[in-house]
Amino acid sequence: MKDNILTIREVAAMLKLTEKTAYRLVSSGELPGFKVGGSWRFRLSEIEKWIKEQEKKCLN
């Protein structure tokens, strides 16, 4: 089964960012995420949607 919820480490690796940059993006509200027990979690579908939005911004 495909894992639909990602950790900050997994998102950082997926986006080829440092964890520090991923924390900064999610803390500022730029990257969609939510906290569970004080730890950031991310829906894979929301991250994929965010990537597509970022690609569109680059094309404009």
QUIFEN-V23175 format. One record per backbone hydrogen bond with DSSP energy under -1.0 kcal/mol. CO is the residue of the C=O (numbers start at 1). NH is the residue of the N-H. If there is no record, write none. Layout:
co:nh
CO:NH
CO:NH
This chain:
co:nh
4:44
6:42
7:11
8:12
9:13
10:14
11:15
12:17
18:22
19:23
20:24
21:25
22:26
23:27
24:28
25:30
25:31
34:41
36:39
39:36
41:34
42:6
43:47
44:48
45:49
46:50
47:51
48:52
49:53
50:54
51:55
52:56
53:57
54:58
55:59
56:60
